[in-house]
């Protein structure tokens, strides 16, 4: 509700002026962009396999941790350290598919989901032993902040927005106009039929895990200068990214980004008008509501697609 003084008032009498509301909105869009990148990872794997990869959050963690390692231990310049960290994360995604997913030849979705959950725990444990239990940080790519109608936005956040925007454009183009993207989607619909027309399903699945890991690595690289990273941040990113993917609609990159931005804004507005206590619960509540009311997501359509 808007009062006569130009203040926005929540249910518990908490008032927020316009610049402060914009500040919350920008924070929500920043977090939403991070969730969108994680959701895109879920979408890529799901689009080619029909399986939910619950190790996706660990790829975000690894992107940050490996970049810090390359910067601090190897002494590489920040751009090269970030590039190496993201590429190594992509390699981990490929190895994870080859060692954990591919041996399960029957392709039972429930078994594969359980494997990804176990893989998430394993990657987190390995990261703790390799990099230690303490939080790690990277220098910001761009220092300072910009003023937007009285609200302040860190320049580092612009990198997050940019990466998310470029990722969704490239993925949408890939799925809609390239043979590789259509081959990935065909494998999710019917692997046997895809094989009959010359598509190698195993290669498509491996590529999808590699791409999903690279996206997670980019999210970790972009967020570590703002929030730091640690071995145990993966599950949180995974839950938020999964909620964003379900909210938008699995299988559609553009819908995944909309779902991430929507989730980020809802979380931020809950802090503004209710309490920060409920911020992390918002994603779980939204996830349950969408699963019960509209399982295909707010922006998703029918599961039948023409490839």
TORKOL-4160 file (C-alpha; in steps of 0.2 Angstrom, whole numbers, padded with zeros to 4 digits, m for minus):
307
<pt num="1" X="0000" Y="0000" Z="0000"/>
<pt num="2" X="0006" Y="0018" Z="m0004"/>
<pt num="3" X="0004" Y="0031" Z="0009"/>
<pt num="4" X="0001" Y="0049" Z="0007"/>
<pt num="5" X="0019" Y="0053" Z="0010"/>
<pt num="6" X="0025" Y="0042" Z="m0004"/>
<pt num="7" X="0030" Y="0027" Z="0007"/>
<pt num="8" X="0026" Y="0009" Z="0003"/>
<pt num="9" X="0019" Y="0000" Z="0018"/>
<pt num="10" X="0019" Y="m0018" Z="0021"/>
<pt num="11" X="0008" Y="m0029" Z="0031"/>
<pt num="12" X="0017" Y="m0027" Z="0048"/>
<pt num="13" X="0018" Y="m0008" Z="0046"/>
<pt num="14" X="0035" Y="m0008" Z="0038"/>
<pt num="15" X="0037" Y="0007" Z="0027"/>
<pt num="16" X="0049" Y="0008" Z="0012"/>
<pt num="17" X="0052" Y="0024" Z="0002"/>
<pt num="18" X="0054" Y="0024" Z="m0016"/>
<pt num="19" X="0073" Y="0024" Z="m0017"/>
<pt num="20" X="0074" Y="0010" Z="m0004"/>
<pt num="21" X="0061" Y="0000" Z="m0014"/>
<pt num="22" X="0071" Y="0002" Z="m0030"/>
<pt num="23" X="0087" Y="m0003" Z="m0020"/>
<pt num="24" X="0077" Y="m0019" Z="m0015"/>
<pt num="25" X="0072" Y="m0022" Z="m0033"/>
<pt num="26" X="0090" Y="m0020" Z="m0039"/>
<pt num="27" X="0096" Y="m0033" Z="m0026"/>
<pt num="28" X="0082" Y="m0044" Z="m0032"/>
<pt num="29" X="0086" Y="m0043" Z="m0050"/>
<pt num="30" X="0105" Y="m0046" Z="m0045"/>
<pt num="31" X="0100" Y="m0062" Z="m0035"/>
<pt num="32" X="0088" Y="m0067" Z="m0049"/>
<pt num="33" X="0101" Y="m0066" Z="m0062"/>
<pt num="34" X="0112" Y="m0078" Z="m0052"/>
<pt num="35" X="0097" Y="m0090" Z="m0050"/>
<pt num="36" X="0094" Y="m0089" Z="m0068"/>
<pt num="37" X="0111" Y="m0095" Z="m0073"/>
<pt num="38" X="0109" Y="m0110" Z="m0061"/>
<pt num="39" X="0092" Y="m0113" Z="m0068"/>
<pt num="40" X="0099" Y="m0112" Z="m0086"/>
<pt num="41" X="0111" Y="m0127" Z="m0080"/>
<pt num="42" X="0096" Y="m0137" Z="m0075"/>
<pt num="43" X="0087" Y="m0133" Z="m0091"/>
<pt num="44" X="0101" Y="m0138" Z="m0102"/>
<pt num="45" X="0103" Y="m0155" Z="m0094"/>
<pt num="46" X="0084" Y="m0158" Z="m0093"/>
<pt num="47" X="0082" Y="m0153" Z="m0111"/>
<pt num="48" X="0094" Y="m0166" Z="m0117"/>
<pt num="49" X="0091" Y="m0180" Z="m0104"/>
<pt num="50" X="0074" Y="m0177" Z="m0096"/>
<pt num="51" X="0084" Y="m0178" Z="m0079"/>
<pt num="52" X="0086" Y="m0166" Z="m0065"/>
<pt num="53" X="0104" Y="m0163" Z="m0061"/>
<pt num="54" X="0105" Y="m0159" Z="m0042"/>
<pt num="55" X="0124" Y="m0157" Z="m0043"/>
<pt num="56" X="0121" Y="m0140" Z="m0053"/>
<pt num="57" X="0124" Y="m0130" Z="m0037"/>
<pt num="58" X="0141" Y="m0138" Z="m0034"/>
<pt num="59" X="0146" Y="m0131" Z="m0052"/>
<pt num="60" X="0143" Y="m0114" Z="m0045"/>
<pt num="61" X="0154" Y="m0117" Z="m0030"/>
<pt num="62" X="0168" Y="m0125" Z="m0041"/>
<pt num="63" X="0168" Y="m0110" Z="m0053"/>
<pt num="64" X="0172" Y="m0098" Z="m0038"/>
<pt num="65" X="0184" Y="m0110" Z="m0029"/>
<pt num="66" X="0194" Y="m0115" Z="m0044"/>
<pt num="67" X="0195" Y="m0097" Z="m0050"/>
<pt num="68" X="0201" Y="m0092" Z="m0033"/>
<pt num="69" X="0214" Y="m0106" Z="m0033"/>
<pt num="70" X="0220" Y="m0101" Z="m0050"/>
<pt num="71" X="0222" Y="m0083" Z="m0045"/>
<pt num="72" X="0229" Y="m0085" Z="m0027"/>
<pt num="73" X="0239" Y="m0101" Z="m0029"/>
<pt num="74" X="0244" Y="m0101" Z="m0048"/>
<pt num="75" X="0246" Y="m0082" Z="m0048"/>
<pt num="76" X="0237" Y="m0080" Z="m0064"/>
<pt num="77" X="0230" Y="m0063" Z="m0069"/>
<pt num="78" X="0211" Y="m0062" Z="m0064"/>
<pt num="79" X="0204" Y="m0064" Z="m0082"/>
<pt num="80" X="0215" Y="m0079" Z="m0085"/>
<pt num="81" X="0211" Y="m0086" Z="m0068"/>
<pt num="82" X="0193" Y="m0084" Z="m0071"/>
<pt num="83" X="0194" Y="m0092" Z="m0088"/>
<pt num="84" X="0203" Y="m0107" Z="m0081"/>
<pt num="85" X="0191" Y="m0109" Z="m0067"/>
<pt num="86" X="0176" Y="m0109" Z="m0078"/>
<pt num="87" X="0184" Y="m0122" Z="m0091"/>
<pt num="88" X="0190" Y="m0133" Z="m0077"/>
<pt num="89" X="0172" Y="m0133" Z="m0070"/>
<pt num="90" X="0166" Y="m0138" Z="m0087"/>
<pt num="91" X="0178" Y="m0152" Z="m0087"/>
<pt num="92" X="0172" Y="m0158" Z="m0070"/>
<pt num="93" X="0154" Y="m0158" Z="m0077"/>
<pt num="94" X="0160" Y="m0169" Z="m0092"/>
<pt num="95" X="0170" Y="m0181" Z="m0080"/>
<pt num="96" X="0154" Y="m0182" Z="m0069"/>
<pt num="97" X="0143" Y="m0187" Z="m0083"/>
<pt num="98" X="0156" Y="m0200" Z="m0090"/>
<pt num="99" X="0159" Y="m0208" Z="m0073"/>
<pt num="100" X="0142" Y="m0206" Z="m0064"/>
<pt num="101" X="0129" Y="m0204" Z="m0077"/>
<pt num="102" X="0134" Y="m0214" Z="m0092"/>
<pt num="103" X="0137" Y="m0231" Z="m0083"/>
<pt num="104" X="0119" Y="m0231" Z="m0078"/>
<pt num="105" X="0113" Y="m0238" Z="m0095"/>
<pt num="106" X="0095" Y="m0241" Z="m0091"/>
<pt num="107" X="0093" Y="m0222" Z="m0089"/>
<pt num="108" X="0080" Y="m0224" Z="m0075"/>
<pt num="109" X="0076" Y="m0205" Z="m0071"/>
<pt num="110" X="0074" Y="m0208" Z="m0052"/>
<pt num="111" X="0091" Y="m0218" Z="m0051"/>
<pt num="112" X="0100" Y="m0204" Z="m0061"/>
<pt num="113" X="0092" Y="m0190" Z="m0049"/>
<pt num="114" X="0099" Y="m0200" Z="m0034"/>
<pt num="115" X="0116" Y="m0201" Z="m0042"/>
<pt num="116" X="0116" Y="m0182" Z="m0045"/>
<pt num="117" X="0112" Y="m0179" Z="m0027"/>
<pt num="118" X="0126" Y="m0191" Z="m0021"/>
<pt num="119" X="0138" Y="m0182" Z="m0034"/>
<pt num="120" X="0133" Y="m0166" Z="m0026"/>
<pt num="121" X="0139" Y="m0172" Z="m0009"/>
<pt num="122" X="0155" Y="m0179" Z="m0016"/>
<pt num="123" X="0160" Y="m0163" Z="m0025"/>
<pt num="124" X="0156" Y="m0153" Z="m0009"/>
<pt num="125" X="0167" Y="m0165" Z="0002"/>
<pt num="126" X="0181" Y="m0165" Z="m0011"/>
<pt num="127" X="0181" Y="m0146" Z="m0012"/>
<pt num="128" X="0182" Y="m0145" Z="0007"/>
<pt num="129" X="0197" Y="m0156" Z="0007"/>
<pt num="130" X="0206" Y="m0148" Z="m0007"/>
<pt num="131" X="0203" Y="m0130" Z="m0004"/>
<pt num="132" X="0199" Y="m0129" Z="0015"/>
<pt num="133" X="0184" Y="m0125" Z="0025"/>
<pt num="134" X="0186" Y="m0106" Z="0025"/>
<pt num="135" X="0177" Y="m0093" Z="0014"/>
<pt num="136" X="0187" Y="m0088" Z="m0002"/>
<pt num="137" X="0186" Y="m0071" Z="m0011"/>
<pt num="138" X="0191" Y="m0064" Z="m0028"/>
<pt num="139" X="0194" Y="m0045" Z="m0032"/>
<pt num="140" X="0180" Y="m0037" Z="m0041"/>
<pt num="141" X="0181" Y="m0036" Z="m0060"/>
<pt num="142" X="0174" Y="m0018" Z="m0059"/>
<pt num="143" X="0176" Y="m0007" Z="m0044"/>
<pt num="144" X="0163" Y="0006" Z="m0037"/>
<pt num="145" X="0145" Y="0008" Z="m0040"/>
<pt num="146" X="0132" Y="0017" Z="m0051"/>
<pt num="147" X="0118" Y="0028" Z="m0045"/>
<pt num="148" X="0100" Y="0024" Z="m0052"/>
<pt num="149" X="0087" Y="0036" Z="m0046"/>
<pt num="150" X="0094" Y="0036" Z="m0028"/>
<pt num="151" X="0098" Y="0018" Z="m0027"/>
<pt num="152" X="0116" Y="0011" Z="m0028"/>
<pt num="153" X="0121" Y="m0004" Z="m0039"/>
<pt num="154" X="0138" Y="m0012" Z="m0038"/>
<pt num="155" X="0147" Y="m0012" Z="m0055"/>
<pt num="156" X="0151" Y="m0030" Z="m0052"/>
<pt num="157" X="0132" Y="m0034" Z="m0053"/>
<pt num="158" X="0133" Y="m0027" Z="m0071"/>
<pt num="159" X="0144" Y="m0042" Z="m0075"/>
<pt num="160" X="0131" Y="m0054" Z="m0068"/>
<pt num="161" X="0117" Y="m0046" Z="m0078"/>
<pt num="162" X="0127" Y="m0046" Z="m0094"/>
<pt num="163" X="0132" Y="m0065" Z="m0092"/>
<pt num="164" X="0114" Y="m0070" Z="m0089"/>
<pt num="165" X="0108" Y="m0060" Z="m0104"/>
<pt num="166" X="0121" Y="m0067" Z="m0116"/>
<pt num="167" X="0119" Y="m0084" Z="m0109"/>
<pt num="168" X="0100" Y="m0084" Z="m0113"/>
<pt num="169" X="0102" Y="m0077" Z="m0130"/>
<pt num="170" X="0115" Y="m0089" Z="m0135"/>
<pt num="171" X="0105" Y="m0104" Z="m0128"/>
<pt num="172" X="0089" Y="m0099" Z="m0136"/>
<pt num="173" X="0097" Y="m0097" Z="m0152"/>
<pt num="174" X="0106" Y="m0114" Z="m0150"/>
<pt num="175" X="0090" Y="m0123" Z="m0146"/>
<pt num="176" X="0080" Y="m0115" Z="m0160"/>
<pt num="177" X="0091" Y="m0113" Z="m0174"/>
<pt num="178" X="0106" Y="m0125" Z="m0173"/>
<pt num="179" X="0107" Y="m0144" Z="m0176"/>
<pt num="180" X="0116" Y="m0146" Z="m0160"/>
<pt num="181" X="0102" Y="m0139" Z="m0150"/>
<pt num="182" X="0089" Y="m0148" Z="m0159"/>
<pt num="183" X="0099" Y="m0164" Z="m0157"/>
<pt num="184" X="0099" Y="m0161" Z="m0138"/>
<pt num="185" X="0080" Y="m0159" Z="m0138"/>
<pt num="186" X="0077" Y="m0174" Z="m0149"/>
<pt num="187" X="0087" Y="m0185" Z="m0137"/>
<pt num="188" X="0076" Y="m0179" Z="m0122"/>
<pt num="189" X="0060" Y="m0184" Z="m0132"/>
<pt num="190" X="0066" Y="m0201" Z="m0139"/>
<pt num="191" X="0083" Y="m0207" Z="m0138"/>
<pt num="192" X="0080" Y="m0222" Z="m0149"/>
<pt num="193" X="0072" Y="m0211" Z="m0163"/>
<pt num="194" X="0086" Y="m0199" Z="m0161"/>
<pt num="195" X="0099" Y="m0213" Z="m0164"/>
<pt num="196" X="0090" Y="m0219" Z="m0179"/>
<pt num="197" X="0092" Y="m0202" Z="m0188"/>
<pt num="198" X="0111" Y="m0201" Z="m0184"/>
<pt num="199" X="0111" Y="m0192" Z="m0167"/>
<pt num="200" X="0123" Y="m0199" Z="m0154"/>
<pt num="201" X="0113" Y="m0198" Z="m0138"/>
<pt num="202" X="0128" Y="m0201" Z="m0126"/>
<pt num="203" X="0138" Y="m0187" Z="m0134"/>
<pt num="204" X="0123" Y="m0175" Z="m0132"/>
<pt num="205" X="0121" Y="m0179" Z="m0114"/>
<pt num="206" X="0140" Y="m0177" Z="m0111"/>
<pt num="207" X="0139" Y="m0160" Z="m0120"/>
<pt num="208" X="0124" Y="m0154" Z="m0110"/>
<pt num="209" X="0133" Y="m0158" Z="m0093"/>
<pt num="210" X="0148" Y="m0149" Z="m0099"/>
<pt num="211" X="0138" Y="m0133" Z="m0104"/>
<pt num="212" X="0128" Y="m0134" Z="m0088"/>
<pt num="213" X="0144" Y="m0135" Z="m0078"/>
<pt num="214" X="0152" Y="m0120" Z="m0088"/>
<pt num="215" X="0136" Y="m0110" Z="m0084"/>
<pt num="216" X="0137" Y="m0114" Z="m0066"/>
<pt num="217" X="0156" Y="m0109" Z="m0066"/>
<pt num="218" X="0152" Y="m0092" Z="m0074"/>
<pt num="219" X="0139" Y="m0089" Z="m0060"/>
<pt num="220" X="0152" Y="m0094" Z="m0047"/>
<pt num="221" X="0165" Y="m0083" Z="m0055"/>
<pt num="222" X="0153" Y="m0068" Z="m0056"/>
<pt num="223" X="0146" Y="m0069" Z="m0038"/>
<pt num="224" X="0162" Y="m0073" Z="m0029"/>
<pt num="225" X="0169" Y="m0055" Z="m0029"/>
<pt num="226" X="0152" Y="m0050" Z="m0021"/>
<pt num="227" X="0148" Y="m0064" Z="m0009"/>
<pt num="228" X="0163" Y="m0074" Z="m0007"/>
<pt num="229" X="0162" Y="m0093" Z="m0009"/>
<pt num="230" X="0165" Y="m0109" Z="0001"/>
<pt num="231" X="0164" Y="m0128" Z="m0001"/>
<pt num="232" X="0146" Y="m0128" Z="0006"/>
<pt num="233" X="0137" Y="m0115" Z="m0004"/>
<pt num="234" X="0132" Y="m0127" Z="m0018"/>
<pt num="235" X="0116" Y="m0134" Z="m0010"/>
<pt num="236" X="0109" Y="m0116" Z="m0008"/>
<pt num="237" X="0112" Y="m0111" Z="m0026"/>
<pt num="238" X="0105" Y="m0128" Z="m0031"/>
<pt num="239" X="0089" Y="m0126" Z="m0022"/>
<pt num="240" X="0086" Y="m0108" Z="m0028"/>
<pt num="241" X="0091" Y="m0113" Z="m0046"/>
<pt num="242" X="0079" Y="m0128" Z="m0046"/>
<pt num="243" X="0065" Y="m0117" Z="m0039"/>
<pt num="244" X="0068" Y="m0104" Z="m0053"/>
<pt num="245" X="0068" Y="m0117" Z="m0066"/>
<pt num="246" X="0052" Y="m0125" Z="m0060"/>
<pt num="247" X="0044" Y="m0107" Z="m0058"/>
<pt num="248" X="0049" Y="m0102" Z="m0076"/>
<pt num="249" X="0046" Y="m0119" Z="m0084"/>
<pt num="250" X="0059" Y="m0133" Z="m0087"/>
<pt num="251" X="0067" Y="m0135" Z="m0104"/>
<pt num="252" X="0065" Y="m0117" Z="m0110"/>
<pt num="253" X="0080" Y="m0105" Z="m0107"/>
<pt num="254" X="0070" Y="m0089" Z="m0108"/>
<pt num="255" X="0057" Y="m0096" Z="m0096"/>
<pt num="256" X="0071" Y="m0101" Z="m0084"/>
<pt num="257" X="0078" Y="m0083" Z="m0084"/>
<pt num="258" X="0061" Y="m0076" Z="m0081"/>
<pt num="259" X="0059" Y="m0088" Z="m0067"/>
<pt num="260" X="0075" Y="m0083" Z="m0059"/>
<pt num="261" X="0072" Y="m0065" Z="m0060"/>
<pt num="262" X="0054" Y="m0067" Z="m0053"/>
<pt num="263" X="0061" Y="m0078" Z="m0039"/>
<pt num="264" X="0074" Y="m0065" Z="m0035"/>
<pt num="265" X="0062" Y="m0050" Z="m0035"/>
<pt num="266" X="0049" Y="m0060" Z="m0024"/>
<pt num="267" X="0063" Y="m0064" Z="m0011"/>
<pt num="268" X="0069" Y="m0046" Z="m0011"/>
<pt num="269" X="0051" Y="m0039" Z="m0009"/>
<pt num="270" X="0048" Y="m0051" Z="0006"/>
<pt num="271" X="0063" Y="m0044" Z="0014"/>
<pt num="272" X="0057" Y="m0026" Z="0011"/>
<pt num="273" X="0039" Y="m0028" Z="0017"/>
<pt num="274" X="0039" Y="m0044" Z="0029"/>
<pt num="275" X="0056" Y="m0049" Z="0036"/>
<pt num="276" X="0073" Y="m0056" Z="0031"/>
<pt num="277" X="0069" Y="m0071" Z="0042"/>
<pt num="278" X="0058" Y="m0078" Z="0028"/>
<pt num="279" X="0069" Y="m0074" Z="0013"/>
<pt num="280" X="0076" Y="m0092" Z="0011"/>
<pt num="281" X="0059" Y="m0100" Z="0014"/>
<pt num="282" X="0051" Y="m0090" Z="m0001"/>
<pt num="283" X="0059" Y="m0101" Z="m0014"/>
<pt num="284" X="0053" Y="m0117" Z="m0006"/>
<pt num="285" X="0035" Y="m0110" Z="m0004"/>
<pt num="286" X="0035" Y="m0105" Z="m0022"/>
<pt num="287" X="0042" Y="m0121" Z="m0028"/>
<pt num="288" X="0028" Y="m0131" Z="m0019"/>
<pt num="289" X="0015" Y="m0119" Z="m0025"/>
<pt num="290" X="0020" Y="m0121" Z="m0043"/>
<pt num="291" X="0022" Y="m0140" Z="m0042"/>
<pt num="292" X="0004" Y="m0141" Z="m0035"/>
<pt num="293" X="m0005" Y="m0127" Z="m0046"/>
<pt num="294" X="0005" Y="m0126" Z="m0062"/>
<pt num="295" X="0018" Y="m0140" Z="m0064"/>
<pt num="296" X="0024" Y="m0134" Z="m0081"/>
<pt num="297" X="0029" Y="m0117" Z="m0074"/>
<pt num="298" X="0022" Y="m0100" Z="m0076"/>
<pt num="299" X="0030" Y="m0097" Z="m0093"/>
<pt num="300" X="0030" Y="m0115" Z="m0099"/>
<pt num="301" X="0018" Y="m0123" Z="m0111"/>
<pt num="302" X="0014" Y="m0140" Z="m0116"/>
<pt num="303" X="0028" Y="m0153" Z="m0114"/>
<pt num="304" X="0025" Y="m0158" Z="m0132"/>
<pt num="305" X="0038" Y="m0150" Z="m0143"/>
<pt num="306" X="0041" Y="m0151" Z="m0162"/>
<pt num="307" X="0060" Y="m0153" Z="m0166"/>
